[in-house]
Amino acid sequence: MQTTARSPASAPSSPLPSSVPPPPPRVALPALRRRDLLLLPAALSLPLAPPAAARGLFRMPPQRLANRYFLVRAGESVYEGQGLLRTNPVAKTSVDNGLSPVGLRQTARAALELQRLGACEDDCWIWPSITQRAYQAAEIIAAANGVNRSRIVPEYSFLDARGLGAFEGKSLDALPEVYASDNISPDMKPPPISDGTPNESVADVFVRVTQLMSILETQYSGETVVIVSPDSDNLSILQAGLIGLDLRRHSSLFFKPGEVRPVDPSSIPEYKQPASTVFKCTNPPSCK
């Protein structure tokens, strides 16, 4: 006896549960152009959100500082104890670029001075050059102020000691000659040398320290940052830029080995808008 298979069409359909609503009807939306979307808030009389406050490009002197800063020159190095100038970056991690016994004592006093000033009471970030004496100074500062070593951030290039070209290996007594050239123009470079030591002008160093401040002001907000430099010029040029001092006179802000100097916000001149943002042309293109 043959059994005829029931076709799917003849199978009884199971009714849909009454609890499931039918799908909504499709509504055809009109095509919108980008211009229509941009004009929509105005058409609906809706206020636009206020623009977000942005710090923008960091300039010297700054409009304001987002962080608190302390500038520290590392103590005397072994080379400096011998009365020699060593600025070739190849030797910056050399043992002889480390702290001398005198430099260790100077750095210990600097660490205690930061403690007295309350620099790291609420924790702080320490940004040293990777030059041997600067990083050693950072470790001493961290230990004396109870700062975790994870908050030491080594800086690999922007805080290198100023390259003094042909003055490399000469006596420290030659520094006044360098500063005499600086007083003439911030663009004057020390004579070059063939051993790879850079010969940097004040303007060259100014670019480096401005880049450093741009990073710090972008990366942190409301923090305390201790900048540790192996030499004076990084710090004196940075401070001159912050307070709006003529860069040719940076040497008047000379930092002694182990010196600590807080950045005083009141020393930063009041920000003035550039003329391009103040002047409004009422009858373009004739703007006289």
Salt bridges, closest charged atoms under 4 A:
ASP36 OD2 - ARG33 NE 3.50
GLU80 OE2 - ARG73 NH2 3.03
GLU80 OE2 - ARG133 NH2 3.96
GLU113 OE2 - ARG116 NH2 2.75
ASP123 OD1 - ARG151 NE 3.22
GLU139 OE2 - ARG149 NH2 2.60
ASP160 OD1 - LYS92 NZ 2.91
ASP182 OD2 - ARG162 NH1 2.82
ASP182 OD2 - HIS250 NE2 2.98
GLU200 OE1 - ARG208 NH2 3.01
ASP204 OD2 - LYS189 NZ 2.48
GLU223 OE1 - ARG151 NH2 3.77
ASP233 OD2 - ARG162 NH1 3.09
ASP246 OD2 - ARG248 NH2 2.68
GLU259 OE2 - ARG261 NH2 2.79
